[in-house]
Amino acid sequence: MDPLNAIEMRDITKTFGQVLASSHISLDIRWGEILALLGENGSGKTTLMNMLSGIYFPDSGHVHVSGKEVTIRSPKDAIALGIGMVHQHFKLVDNMTAAENIVLGLRGSWRLDLKKISAKVREISERYGFNINPDRKIYDMSVSEKQTVEIVKVLYRGANILILDEPTAVLTVQETEKLFAVLRSMRDDGKSIVIITHKLHEVLALSDRVTVLRKGVYIDTVKTSGATAQSLTEMMVGRAVSLNIDRPAPVKPTPRLVVKNVSCMDDEGVKILDDVSFTARSGEILGIAGISGSGQKELLEGIAGLYPLAGASSIQYFPDDSGQATELVGKRPRQIRDLGVALSFVPEDRLGMGLVGSMDLSDNMLLRSYSEGRNFFTNRKAPKKLAEDVVEQLRIATPGVSTPVSRLSGGNVQKVLVGREISVSPTVLMTAYAVRGLDINTSYTIYGLLNEQKKAGVAVIYVGEDLDVLLELCDRIVVLCGGRVSGIVEGRATTKEEVGLLMTSLKKEEAP
Amino acid sequence: MNETSIRDRKEPFARIVKRDDISRVKAWGIRLAAILLSLLAGGLLILALGHNPFAVYRDMVTGSLATKTALIATAKIAIPLLGAAISIAPAFKMKFWNIGTEGQIMAGALAASYFALFQHGNMSRPVLILVMFAASVVAGGIWGFIPAFFKAKWGTNETLFTLMLNYIIIGIVKYLRMGPWKNPASGGFPKIAMFDDAARLPSVFGVNIGWIIVLALAVLMFIYMRYSKQGYEIAVVGESVRTSKYIGMNVPKVIIRTIVISGAIAGLVGCLIVAGSAYTLSDTSSGGYGFTAITVAWLGGLNPFAMIIITVFLAVLTKGANTIQTNFKIPASASDVLIGMILFFMLGCEFFIKYRLIFRTRRRIEVVPND
């Protein structure tokens, strides 16, 4: 036994039905290090860590904590061993305070001494540089604050081995930096930290060692100081891949969608979009950048006829360069389609909006076409054929076209959705966070598909959060800040700093 | 201290694992085992009551299936039960928790009764019966339209709404029975008169034509839900309202249309009850079928053909329970417990179809030397 090791996993195997999620994996986690667990979607990173945190139980293998063999039957056992996990989806009760959430489920004296708890929470926060108010309700908190509560929750329970599952997926650049600083100070305090991720630059910036998994198999563990983005990608994917994104020059761009003075309000009357104007051109990828919640969602939904826009708004659609325009504002999605506007939309919420999770691939293809014709009955042959074609062309990993899409992995779900939206030969293709949560391979497939559409003369609108990708992929970028357009820049000429500045350049004048 | 205590513990006794897929044969094997187990457990109950389980079970079957009279009585239970379950299927598929079937049945029964009681002299028999059908369909549809409209427009809670509507229609019928529609010939006892012969449904093979109607409805509903565009819309709205809007469906229209259809079928069932077997209207005409039908629809997985099987099974149980009450002097409450036990096993076995238990295996415990 190596006393430097906090955890030793030996020969761990876990299957789900036919799927081998972990195959004879052995892994060491040392005290006082940040270990990055890297792998594509479905490589078994989360499964492996869930076995440490007591959510799953391994089929075979051994786990040693501090040199002693243990059996972890439940999250309670895990926390008693000092292992705490912060999950990708937070497990907090919205209408309780941070302090209440932190002690929820803990055995204590019969009296709930919230003052004492708050004091201890503050002490932990100060020690590692967190910034939370224990008496605030969860529903009043931002995503990053909720995450902080989750981390403090496991620290409060005495965890000294911390597992974080994709912690930065929902954070802004600044919040990510803050989180990393906290994690480093915890490492320096002697704690072990495992961070599950597939973002390479974060691995390189934060971790001490990297363990790579591929399809449930352990590949290798390397020192971060000796690794590069290229070498890690090759370990992860299993072959050499180019990390450059293509950007062909636009061919004869003509205005396709002219957005003018678009404004809208939410249910409470707060302005979400304020006088937004831009033009999306054919044969061009138009990026939309902005801190999340700057009005991107409402903008796309407004164009698609799903979000009510204010009276003065105008969205003109030009089917070709003949100058004939159709006004889209005030029309329902069905009316827009009946006007012959081939508008495709890949929404952010794939399974909750773009697809129906419990339905199979064919029936999800049917969503787009079912209303065609006056027949009382549905035509299921065409969608089935389409589903088969999409599966083949986009190489979707699925047992068949009659498998519910919710059973597929995130990347394959997105391929089904994008494949369907492209299949209708759109003239405008809107995508919201098209590669969020996808691994490198799938992300590049999606970029390739968008470029193909661009070359075919489609006006592509790409709402993204990763500035590096926006700068490499898009011809022009509209930057939103607090619902206003703070700048429109050329993708080839601009810099990350310029876009970053525009994203946070709050206009001084207040909306009346 | 904690570490040692955990180290000495064994792996969990049983773990619950979701099944990926299960073969049809295996699934039905589990269901069959559940039925056998339920009969076994029920047998213990019968033994405890001091009777011979085999004799009791035999009488349940013969009492519901063996003679023509028994069969007719069983069919009379099955017809409205199946009809009500069919009416529930599209609503539940849309995740519209309509528990107002009872009231919709009553509304249909009320409308049909009006023509049966007061208009039977004004038209020929076929016309009268068709008018009764039409009236019950319209009345049931209206009783469905009201909660659907409020749900579609203002997002009201359909469960409470439909439940309240049940009480209202039952109250109305009670009022009619005590007052305006009271039969003067019933000698002070507040009762609505029996229907004229012209308003009674004709029989085929000794059972009123309702059985043909509900079987036809089962086929039609199966086709409607599985192959029609409207059926597809129902499924999509049920799974995700946001997806429905995204794809351009008119969600309020789908909700209202579906629940009107659901209510209309329930209304027709009301007509089949009053004109097919009761031959009069009372405030208990709906007989709880609207609620039992929820069990049928759920057990049948909202598939009309599966619901036929479940309905027959439940009707046999119900009629059989009546028989053993008279034959063995088993109290009604005890036979209800018996039915409850059988249903419990049938519903419970679905868990074992979806999940699988993995029991602890003997594992060699290795001694880890402490260093």
Chai-1 contact restraints between the chains, C-beta under 6 A:
chainA,res_idxA,chainB,res_idxB,connection_type,confidence,min_distance_angstrom,max_distance_angstrom,comment,restraint_id
A,M1,B,D371,contact,1.0,0.0,6.0,A-B,restraint_1
A,G17,B,D20,contact,1.0,0.0,6.0,A-B,restraint_2
A,F57,B,R15,contact,1.0,0.0,6.0,A-B,restraint_3
A,K68,B,R7,contact,1.0,0.0,6.0,A-B,restraint_4
A,E69,B,V368,contact,1.0,0.0,6.0,A-B,restraint_5
A,V70,B,I6,contact,1.0,0.0,6.0,A-B,restraint_6
A,V70,B,R7,contact,1.0,0.0,6.0,A-B,restraint_7
A,T71,B,R9,contact,1.0,0.0,6.0,A-B,restraint_8
A,T71,B,E11,contact,1.0,0.0,6.0,A-B,restraint_9
A,R73,B,P12,contact,1.0,0.0,6.0,A-B,restraint_10
A,D77,B,I6,contact,1.0,0.0,6.0,A-B,restraint_11
A,A80,B,N2,contact,1.0,0.0,6.0,A-B,restraint_12
A,P333,B,G248,contact,1.0,0.0,6.0,A-B,restraint_13
A,R334,B,G248,contact,1.0,0.0,6.0,A-B,restraint_14
A,G352,B,R242,contact,1.0,0.0,6.0,A-B,restraint_15
A,M353,B,R242,contact,1.0,0.0,6.0,A-B,restraint_16
A,M353,B,T243,contact,1.0,0.0,6.0,A-B,restraint_17
A,M353,B,Y246,contact,1.0,0.0,6.0,A-B,restraint_18
A,V356,B,V236,contact,1.0,0.0,6.0,A-B,restraint_19
A,V356,B,E239,contact,1.0,0.0,6.0,A-B,restraint_20
A,V356,B,S240,contact,1.0,0.0,6.0,A-B,restraint_21
A,V356,B,T243,contact,1.0,0.0,6.0,A-B,restraint_22
A,S358,B,E239,contact,1.0,0.0,6.0,A-B,restraint_23
A,L367,B,I247,contact,1.0,0.0,6.0,A-B,restraint_24
A,Y370,B,K229,contact,1.0,0.0,6.0,A-B,restraint_25
A,Y370,B,Y232,contact,1.0,0.0,6.0,A-B,restraint_26
A,F376,B,S228,contact,1.0,0.0,6.0,A-B,restraint_27
A,F377,B,Y227,contact,1.0,0.0,6.0,A-B,restraint_28
A,F377,B,S228,contact,1.0,0.0,6.0,A-B,restraint_29
A,T378,B,K229,contact,1.0,0.0,6.0,A-B,restraint_30
A,T378,B,Y232,contact,1.0,0.0,6.0,A-B,restraint_31
